[in-house]
C-alpha cells in the first residue's frame, strides 16, 4: 500500500509505504486547538515507512512529550510526534483521507455536546459553479 499527502499549499508533501496502523479521532483540548476543530484525526505509521517528498515541516512542542508538525507556509497540521520509530499523521492531510478510517475515539470527555446531533443538522445544498471560489489549494496528488 502506498499513500501520499501533504499540506494545503503543497510546500510539504509525504508518502507512506506499507499498511498504516490504528487511526483515531482525539477530542483532547490540545488536538482541538492544533486542528482548530472538535477533534484531530490521526493515524500511526512507522517512521521507516514515511518519506518526506517535498519541503520540511515545522514543529511545535505542545507538551513535554509531544511535538506537532505543521506547514510553516499555510499552517496545515501534519504530525503528532511521540516516538522515535512511530509517528502519527493527520488523516485529512492524506490525498485520499477516506483510505484511512478511524476506528476509535479518544478523550471523549472533551467532545462538544453538539457533535451528538451532527447528522440531524440541516444540510445546505451545493452552491454550484457560480457560487464557488477559485481554489489555490495544491491538488490532491503529486505533480
N, C-alpha and C positions, 0 to 999 in steps of 0.2 A: 504494500500500500504506500502511496506517495501523496502527501497533502501539501499544498502551498498556501501562503497567505502573506499578509503584511498590513501596513498602516494605511490610513485613508489617502494620504498624498503620494504613496509609493516610494518614499525615501528609504524605508526599511522593509525588506522582504525576507521570508524564510521558507524553508522546505523541510518536511518531516518524512523520513523514510521508515517504514515499518508500522506496526499497529500501535496507535496511541493507547494510553492507559485509561483510567477512570476519568470520566468527565463529570463535573459537578456544578451546581449553582450555589454560590455562597452569598448569604444575606448579611454578613457581618458589616459593621459600620465602616471598616477600612475598605472593604470591597465596594460598598455603596459609594463611598467618596471617590475611590480610584476610578470607578467606571461611570460615575455621575448618573447612577440609576439605582433601581431597587435591589440589584444583585450583580455579582460578577459571575460570568460563565467561564470556567477554566477546564483544561484537560491536561493531564500529566503525560509528559513524553520523556524519553531518555535523552540526555544531553548528547550522547553519542549518535542518536538518530536525527539530530537537529542541525541544520546548516543555515547560517545567515547568508542569504544570497545577494543582498544589497544593503548598504548602509550599516549603521550601528545604532543600537537602542541606547537611550539614556536611562539612568536608573535613579530611583528614589528609595532610600532606606525607610520603609513605612513602619518598621518595628525593629526590635533588637535582633530578630531572626529572619526577617523578610525584606527582600528588595523587590521593587516593582519596576519593570521595564516599560518604556513608552517611547514614541517617536517625538524627538525634540522639535521637529518642524510642524507637525499637525496635532500632537497631543494624544494620538490613539494609544490606549492601553494595550500592551503586548504580553507582558510576562508577570508571573508571580514566582520569585526565585527563592527557594528554601533548602536546596540540597546541591551537593557538588555533582551528583550524577543524574538527578531528575530536575525537571523544570515544568512549570505549568504555563501553558499558552492560552491566551484569550480565545475562546471559541469563535467569537464573531470577528476575529481578525483573520480567520481562515477564508480563502476564496469561496469555499462551499461550506458554510457553517452547519448545514443540515447533515453533513457527513460525520459530525461529532456530536452525538446525542447525550446530554447529561442524564445520569442515572440516579443521582442522589442530590438532596438539598442539604445545605449546612447552615448553621446559625439561624434557624427559622424564628427564633425569638425576636429577631430584628426585622423580620419580614413585615412590610407595611400591611395593615389590615385590608386595605383596598385591593390588594392583589387577589384576594379570595373571590373578587367579583369581576375580574377582567373579562371573562367570557360573557358576562351579562351586559357589558357596556355597549352602547350603540357604535356601529362602525360607519365611518364616513366613506362613501363610495370614492373610487379613484377620481382624480381631477381631470384626467385626460390630457392630451398633448398641449392644449392651450394654457393650462394652469401649472405646468411643470417648470421647474428651474433648470438651467443648464448646469449639469454636474461637472465639477472639476476633480472629482474623485478618481483615483487610479482604478483602472479596470480590474475586475476580479480574476486576473491571470497575469502571468509573467509575459512581458513583451520582448 
